Amino acid sequence: MKAHLLPMVWRCAVLVGIWFTLETRAQDSQPGVLPLSVLLETQQAVERGAFYLADRQLSNGSWANTPTITSLAALALMNAPGNVPEKQRERVDKALNYIRRQHQVGGGIWSRSTQQYPLYSTAVSLFALVRAQRPRDAEIIREAREYLLGCQVNEGSTSIPEYGGFRTGPGERPSLTVSHWVLEALYVSDYLGKPPPSEKPARRAQSLQAYKRAQAFIERCQQLRSENEVGTGGGSQPGDVGYFRDFPMVDAPSFADDVDKVPGTPRSRAFLTCAGVKSLIYAKKPLSDARVLIAFDWLKTHYSVRENPSLGQVGFYTYLFTLVRTLRALDLSVVRTETGTRAWRLEVTYELLSRQGGNGSWQNNHFEWWENRPELVTAYSMLMLEIACNP
């Protein structure tokens, strides 16, 4: 080898050694941290996703003319690693302005054209508005939060099934599917429930009461007795307690039993259990609470990052997005299952990297939960990768 090449070879060897050492230390000392090479690949995947979203943004600032998808896409762009380019900031501002225009009298944020899902739409729209923290959005954020609090069922006896859940109007049934979005929105905007010392703590008391009522509803959605014991006298079987259903157990047991088979928008028990655990935490239940622990035990026996348990690829991204946020809320770096210790951030990252298309998007051929809209599942995937990058 020529003498003048030796310093270059030596420097390359040192760099490779440092790279390997960094990766090894990250894996050995912090199992929740992505290896450096995977972290760099993930950042590139998020950048490609951001370019795809930029191409799909409509002239009115929205994605798919929907506040929910617009909020999630804007949130994904705001959370992207590295310096946000000026054009990207402009796109986020356009998206936030579109969300502002969907603000309704009474505080709700939902599409004027479709008038779909006002409670769900308001909750998800809050995510982007709170994250951006633009001063001009402060009053809209406060009104949206008050709207969500006003949709909670708080009249009548605490023993009625729907007490503590959230619904958009009289006669509508509160569900865990919607309530878990609302509770997360209340959680991220909780600072509004903390008035300055000079003010009376009425707003803070209102928030605490809302969380307490929500706990009652969420707890009624959890299965704490073995199904083999209900009406049969049979013994308990491993894994058949602790999961959540979409409605209180006493409300519609026959519907809840077949939740995976309901036509239209089926809800897997795994997705609902993730939503239930996350909701309990956001409703101020401690991580050591027995309900949280037994639900997580059930989740560990059904843990998967490759499919929506019992439904395959139907609702896959919605399930995985909820699982990732639940594990983050539990502050876990690994999941210890019967088959071994699972570094979930790394597993989720590998799965999502393998699914990204050449144009930077993620897609699902199944229409349930709007997952045939690539703007939505791309936003979901970017947000999950951003969580994986930031333990």
N, C-alpha and C positions, 0 to 999 in steps of 0.2 A: 504493500500500500504506500502511496506517495506520502511524504512527510507532511506536506501542507494540508492533507486531508485528515490527519490524526486529531487535531483539535476539534474539528467539526464532528467527527465520529464520537469523540469523547463527550462533547456537549449533548449530542442526541441520546447517548446512553444514559447520561445523568438525568435528562428530561424524562426519558422512559421510566427510569428508576423512581423518580419523584412521583410521576403519575401513578405507577403501580403502588407505591407506598401510600399515597393519598387514598386510593380506592380501597386498599386493604384495611387501612385504619378506619375509614368510614364504615366499612362493613363490620369490622370486628368490634369497634367501640360504640357505634351508634347504628343499630340495625334498622332504624327508621330513616336513615339518610341514604339517598341514592348515590351509587358510585359515580365518580366524576364523569366517566365516559357516558353513562346513561343520563346524567344530569344535562350534559351538553346536547345530547341527542333529543332529550325532552324539550329543551328550550327551542331547538330548531323546529320541532314538531308544532309547538305552540305558535311560533312565528309563521309557519305555513298556514296554520289554522286562522291566524289573524288576517293574513292576506286574503284567504278565502272569504272570510266574513266581510272584509272591506269591499270585495267585488259584489257581494250579495245585498249590501245595504241599499234600501230604496231612497228615492229622492226626498221623501218626507222625513228621513232620518230613522225609519223603523226597519226592522227585519220582519218580513212576512206580514206587515201591517198588524202586528200583535204586540201589546205592551209586555207580555210575559217573555216572549222570545227576545224582544228588544232589550229588556232589562238584563237577561242572562248574557246576551252577546256583548252588551256594553260592559258588564261586570268582568267578563272574560278578557276584554281588551284592557280594562283598567288594571287587572291583576297580572297581566303578562310581565314576565321578568325583563329586566333591562330598562333602558331609557325609552319612554313612550314617544314615538315620532310625532312631530307637530300635526301631520295629517291625521294620525290616529286619534289625537286629542280632539281634533275638530269633529271626527266621526262620532266620538263619545258624546260631545256636546250636542250634536244634532240628534242623537238618540235620546238624550236626557230631555231635550226640548220637545221631542215627540211624546215622551211619557208625560210631561207637564200638560200637554194639550189634551190628554185623556183624563185629566183630573176633573171629577164631577162635583156638582153641588152635594154636600154631605160628606165629602172627603174621599170617596172611592176613586180608584184609578182603573178604568177599563175602557175597552174600545167603543167608541161612539157608533161605529158602523156595525159591529157584530153583537155588542152588548153581552158578550160571553163571560161567564165565570167571574163575576165582579169581585168576589172575596179572594179567590186564588190570584187573580190579576193584580189586585191591590197589594197583596202580600209580597209577591215576587217583584213588583215594580219598586217597592221600598228598598230592596237589596241594592239596586244601582244608585238610587237617589241618596241613600245613607252613605254608601261607599264614596260617592263623588264629593259629598259635603260642600256643594255650592251654596253660598249664602242665600241666593234667591230662591232656593228650593226648600228652605227651612220651614216655612209655613205649610207648604204642601205635605211635607213629611209629617209634621205634627197632626194635620187634619186626617191624613191617611191612617196614622196610628190610632187616632180617636175613632175613626170609622171601624177599624178592626175590633177595637175594644167594645164598641157598641153592638157588634154582631154576635157577641157571646151570649149564650143562653144563661141568664142569671135569675130568672123569675121562677117562682114555684119552689117546691121542696128539693133539697139536695139529693133526694133519692130517685128523682125521675131520671130516666136513662140519658136524655140529651143534655142534662144540666152540665154546664162547663164547656160544652162544645161550641163551635162557631158555625153560624148559618147566615145566609144572605137575606132571608125573609121568613115570615110566618108560614108554617106548614112544611118548610124544608127541613130535612134531617141533617144534623151535623154528622160529619164523618171524620175519621182519622186522616184520610187522604187529604182533605182540605185543612183540617185543624193543624196538622204538623207544619204546613207552610206558614200559617198565621202565627204560630208560636215562634217560629224562627224569625219572622219579620218583627215581632214584638221584642225578641231577644236582641236583634241588631240595632233596634231603635230604643233600647231600654234607657239610654242616657236621657231621653226626653221625660222619663218618669221620675227623674231625680232633680227636683227644683232646687234653686240656690237656697242657702240657709235662711235668707231673708223672707222667703215665701213659706206659706203653710205647706206641710207635706201631704196635701190631699192627693196630688197626682201620683206620688209614690205609693200611697196606700191603695189607690185604685189599681195600680199595676200589680201589686202583691196579691190583692184579692183576685184579680183575673188569673194569675198563675195558680193560685190555690184552687179556684174553680176548675181550671183546665186539668189539674191533676186528677180531680174526681172523674172527669169524662175519660181521660186516657186510661185510668186504672180499670174502668168498666169495659174497656176494649181488650183487656188482656185475659188470656186463658190461664188460670192458675190451678184448675183441676184437670186431671186426666180425662180425656174424652171417654176412655174405657170405664170411668167411674160414674159418668153421667147417665143415670137411668138404667145401668146394667149391673152396678156393684162390682165391676171388674177392677183389677189392680192397675196401678200406674205403670206406664211404659216409658223408657228413656226417650226424651226428646219430644214428648207430646204435651208439655206444659210450658208456659212462659211466653209463647208467641202472642201476637196481636192480631185482631180482626179490625175491619173497617168501622164497625158499629158496636155499641155496647152489647155484651153477651146476652142480656135479657131483652134486647130490642128486636133482633131478627136472627135468632140462632140458625134457622134453616138456610137463610141467605148467606150468613157468615160461613157456614160449614162448607159451602161450595164456592167460596170466593174466587178460587182459581179458574172456575169453569163458567163464570158469568159472561155472557156475550157482550161485545162492545169494548169495554175497558176492564179486562180482568186485573185483579190485584193479587199478587202472590203473597203468601204469609211472610216470606223473607223480606219483601219490600215493606210490608205493614209493620213488621217487627222492628226493622230499622227506624221507620218513622216513629214508632211508639217509644223506643229507647231514646232517640234524639229529643222527642217532645218532653219526656219526663225530665231530661237534663235541663232543657231550656225553661221548663216550668219550675225550676229550682229544686228538683229532687237531687240529693247527693249521689255521687257515683257509687257509694257503698250501699245504697238502698236495696233492699231485698228484691224488689220488682225489677230494678235495673239489672241486677246480677243474674236472676233466673232467666230473664229475656236474653241476655247476652250468652248465657249457656246454650240456649236454644239456637241462637244465631251461629255459634261456633260449630254446631253439628250440621248446619246447612250452609256453611261458608262456601262461596264460589265467586270468582271474578270473571268467569267465562260464560255464564248464563244466568238468567233470572230463575232461581230454583223453582221447579215445577212448571215453568212456562217457557223454558228455552230462551230463544232470542226475542220473544214478545216482551216489550217493556224493559229490555235489557239495560239501556242507558239510564232510564229513570231509576231502576233498582240500584245500579252500580253507583250512580250519583248520590243516592240516599245512603247507601252503605258507606261510601267514603266519608261523607260528612258526619255520619254517626260515629265511625271509628276516630275521626278527628275530635269530635265532642267528648269521646271517652278518653282522649289523650293517650292513645295506645300506639306504640311503634310496631308491635307484632301481635298476631292473633294465635294463641296456642290451641290448636285443634287436636283431635284424636290421632290425626295422621302426621302431626308434627307442628313445628313453629313456622308460621307464615308471615313473612315480611310483606305486609299487604301493600305498602306504598310501591315497592318494587314490582310486585305481581300485577297490580293495577296498571302501572306504567308500561310494562312489557305487553300486556293485553291491548292497551289502547294504541301503543305504537304500531302493533301488528295490524290494526284495523284502519289506520289512516289511509285515505285515498291519495292518489297522485296529485290531485288538485288541492290538497290540504284539508279536505273535509272528512267528516265521519258520517256514515249513513246506516240506516236500518231499513230493511224492506218491509217491515211490519208497520202498519199504520197506527196501531194502538198507542195512546199517549202522545200522539203527534210525532212519533219517532220516524216517520217517513219524510219529515222535514229536516234536511241536512243542517239548516241554520241552527236548529235547536240542539241536535245531538253533537254538533261541532262545538257549540258553546258549552254544553255539559262536559265534553271530553277535555276541552281546554281548561275548564275550572278544576276538573279532577287532577289533571297533570300539574296545575299550579299548586294545588294542595300537596301533591306528592313531592314537589320540589321544596316545599317550605314546612318541614316538620315542626 
